[in-house]
Amino acid sequence: MRRTLLAVLLAVAAAVAAPANGTAQPSHPDREPGNGPERNEIATLDSAFLAQSVLAQGENQADRYQGYPRRTKLRTYPENSADKSIKLGLAPYHSLAPKLNALQQKSNRISVEVAGQSALGRDLYLVTLTAPESPAETRVQERFRASIEEGRSVPAGLYKAPIWINNNIHGDEWEGTDGALRVIEHLATSNDRETQDLLRRSRIYFNLTANPDGRVAGTRANAAGFDLNRDFVTNSQPENRVMQEMVERTQPLMMLDEHGYVANTLIEPTTPPHGQNYDFDLYIKHGYAGGLLMEKAVQALGHPEAAKPEIPFRDYPVGEWDGWAPIYTAQYSMYHGAVSYTIEIPMRVNRGDYDALPVAELQRRSKINTDVVEATIKTTLDYVDDNRRSLIANQTEMFRRGAAGEAQRYIPDGFVPGFGPEDRFTTEFPRAYVITNDRSAPAAARLVDQLVRHDVRVERAEKPFTLGGKRYPAGAYVVDMHQPKRGLANVMLEQGSDISDKAPVMYDISGWSHRLLWGASVDVFKSGQFRFDGKSVVAASPTGQIDAAPGADLALTLNDQKDVNAVNDLLARGLQLRSQNDGTIVVPAQERAAAQEVADRYGVRFTTAKPGGVALQRKVVAAAVSADELQVLRESGFEVRTISTAVLNAGFDWSRIDALYVGAGLDYTQLNPAAKASLDAFLPRGGVITRGHTGSKFNVDAKLLQATPVAGWEDANGVVNVVNGTGPVGTGALPHSFVYSPQWFTNLGPDVTVDQRYGSTVIAAGHWHARDNGTGGQDAAAGQAAVVSGTAASGAKVVLFGTEPMFRNHPKGLYAQVARAIFWTGTR
């Protein structure tokens, strides 16, 4: 009997995964739970499905799909009495592996896989709860999942509804892990029929702790100093890469990201502005309905501290908890088909409260928080089980619209209670994007690889083709926007919008654009038919080359971080390179073999050099920086010594330092006399690069360049239009930059060069308006100097950035500006 059932399942999987001649199978949103027992779904299948049995093929290929349970003997960690969760009465990280190992021995419903490692090498656990599956049955489920992604309907009664619960992404917001542990243990061990039926119809995935290093240390950020809930379209951190793979692999119908702490509890959906690339009609009905049920479940706990949960969509002013940026877990997951929520549990136990409150009070609060987490998870599981057909149809429809290239739907007022004009955000999807090597081959390759990593479909042209009147060579990359995850493709590649007039405040950044900020040449083809011979891309093609005759000196233009990597690699070998006035780096002809090696390694292109240039040696940078800046500098291949006011006051050896970078943590006026004298002695032979308020203040206090910093509106941020000058940093730079609390410079000295100015229209995408008193707005910044350079009276070469060229390790096309600044200021 089991063999017969499996044959039917495999036949169904083959049918729904077969090509559908470009037309999605019709979905059945009208078939809600309660229309018949799950076992009767088989009887309703079209007889054509049953005729296409692929049992033998399924059995032959079943070893490609490991079934469930997937038991992993997890490595255990020594007890750590310093783990910050212990004080709260919560599970320390070292206790997780033993708990999971024991549950795997006890139950055949739980599977644990090590999905990756944290920045410090701690294991990240993907825990799956589902009824046992043979490898062949797992193969069927994967066929169903893939069919849904293609926009083709599957039998809802046979598809195991996937749900993903992400926990503890902020390390000092602990209780998501502990609430998840309660639910995991219940699902793994309970013998009640309801639980067994749920697991027969569902796969429930838990990322048990997304940030184990922060959990142990009691920090919001990971060990590298990054806020992981700001990194999803950048993927600069290993933990984010693991989460991105989880959401793509599981394709959840619904997901929760468990956070803290907001009084009473916060449950999304968000306030406007809502991301303009969403098919929002397919999100908001279930998003709001599920949120209301979670609200009731939290209230039913009876905790006065959680008596009035807040739903931003219903309760908050525009922009205070917006859903605009794709940088957050929940907002990013929506592009993979999930109805998603950020949950903020109510009782603060971190930061000052962690140290100030009695242990008993902290543990009382943590118990309440854990109850809230458990309630939101259990309610979500019930909601998905009760609405599985509609949710599956919704997800299928989202992908179908993308593949068909259909326009977004108009959502009328009152679509859900409270929906109105302020909630309506849409975009027009172009027909295609074309990515070429015109400006930077390494940048193009990086962008393509990033898109592919995020499950965006990219093709590489096999032959030259014409699109929009422009001729493209073979090897150009095409992103056909008729694809299932077109929303994710577009949110990464479009310019974005200036939403300054659409929201008085925004929760975080409001502008980003891989097309404008990552350094590749990307053309937008808005509409029309096109034909080209293309092949799907798994990874970008190699790009390194030498376009110079043997015996000629070689030139490398610093357009990309990979160019900087190549230069620093050659310098580290002791090669004698030269730097020219426009920032070009010259490699002597006799070092051609080394140049070929780095061309292959980093994908960079050498051309024939012009005569001239001054000797360039490897640069050692003393850096007072934020975590993102430190990571970029090191990834660029610079030797970095981190400093701060305290480090300099304790005594610092400047003898091997070539350049000082000041972005955070250094105040010239707070240096003691010895530290100030030592720094002043360095300046005549060294260089200085500054960024932001801290940097410009350092420039003024140290009396370096004559340039008065002017602060724009403190909350302004986004992608800005810039006009490049001819200075060492502006030459060859992108026509866009990024700002966060922007600055500009006035009253410039006669020897100060403007490398970059803000454009006459400042914001390309983002949020920037004037203060209430009328100052600091875009109109005040227009045409002003954004980046300047010059030589101070002390002899120090100085570059001042009013922009944010290394912000959160995202604007990768701007990193070469920083490298140019370091090479120029540090060279005599």
Buried (B, 14 or more C-beta within 10 A) or exposed (E): EEEEEBBBBBBBBBBBBEEBEEEBBEBBBEBEBEEEEBEEBBEEBEEEBBEEBBBEEBBEEBEEBBBBBBBBEBEEBEEBEEBBBBBBBBBBBBBBBEBBBEBBEEBEBBBBBBBBBBBEEBBBBBBBBBBEBBBBBBBBBBBBBBBBBBBBBBBBBBBBBBBBBBBBBBBBBBBBBBBBBBBBBBBBEBEEEEBBEBBEBBBBBBBBBBBBBBBBBBBBBBBBBBBBBBBBBBBBBBBBBBBBBBBBBBBBBBBBBBBBBBBBBBBBBBBBBBBBBBBBBBBBBBBBBBBBBBBEBBBEBEBEBBEBBBBBBBBBEBBBBBBBBBBBBBBBBBBBBBBBBBBBBBBBBBEEBBEEBEEEEBBBBBBBBBBBBBBBBBBBBBBBBBBBBBBBBBBBBBBBBBBBBBEBBEBEEEBBEBBEEBBBBBBEBBBBBBBBBBBBBBBBBBBBBBBBBBBBBBBBBEEEBEBBEEEBEEBBBBBBBBBBBBBBBBBBBBBBBBBBEBBEEBBBBBBBBBBBBBBBBBBBBEEEEBEBEBEEBEEBBEBBBBEBEEEBBBBBBBBBBBBBBBBBBBBEEEBBBBBBEBBBBBBBBEBBEBBBBBBBEBBBBBBEBEEEBEEBBBBBBBBBBBBBBBBBBBBBBBBBBBBBBEBBBEEBEBEEBBBBBBBBBBBBEEBEEEBBEBBBEBBEBBBBBBBBBBBBBBBBBBEBBBBEBBBBBEBBBBBBBBBBBEBBBBBBBBEBBBBBBBBBBEEBEEEBBBBBBBBEEBBBBBBBBBBEEEEBBBEBBBBBBBBBBBBBEBEBBBBBBBBBBBBBBBBBBBBBBBBBBBBBBBBE
